[in-house]
Amino acid sequence: MINTARLFIRPLSYSELSRHIESPRELADELGFLPSRSLTDKETREAILNDLLPFMADSNRDPLFYTMWIVVERMQKAIIGGICFHGEPDVNGEVEIGYGIDDGFRNKGYATETIAGIIHWVKNNRKVRGIRAETDFSNIASMQVLKKNGFQVVQQNEKVILKLELNGEIIEPDF
């Protein structure tokens, strides 16, 4: 689990992720949290079924790079979003992340804090030398969140790819 000033970020186990597909509300209740609104959409469900669960079941893979990590706001005990890796580090030692924060919690620094927490966690993994994120060109807020955490634009067209090189320094975000 990752702890930040206002959040904790917790990876879901295989069984929890499977239960999330069946009933996100019931899983949130079991965990003692208010459920997220954004982690129940069709796109998230398909990603879990097709991209996460099959790889989590493979004992040769690190499940932490194939699960959804729930983002929980401490005071309200509410799941306010999620973050995941798009697999283990590639041959260059890079991982890609995807994340989302529920509408009612946006523009409050939670996404910036979530990314900062993941950066600190991933720095303990010697295999990871960089983090990538892709966002739509029109998603200015997402680009700002990443830039606040030290990411630099490396490719730009209708999609923007940003990257953070991990060189042993700890990047302190500007909350």
Secondary structure, DSSP 8 states (H G I E B T S, - for coil): -EE-SSEEEEE--HHHHHHHHH-HHHHHHHHTSB--SGGGSHHHHHHIIIIIHHHHT-TTS-GGGSSEEEEEETTTTEEEEEEEESSS--TTSEEEEEEEE-GGGTTSSHHHHHHHHHHHHHTT-TT--EEEEEEETT-HHHHHHHHHTT-EEEEESSEEEEEEE--S-------
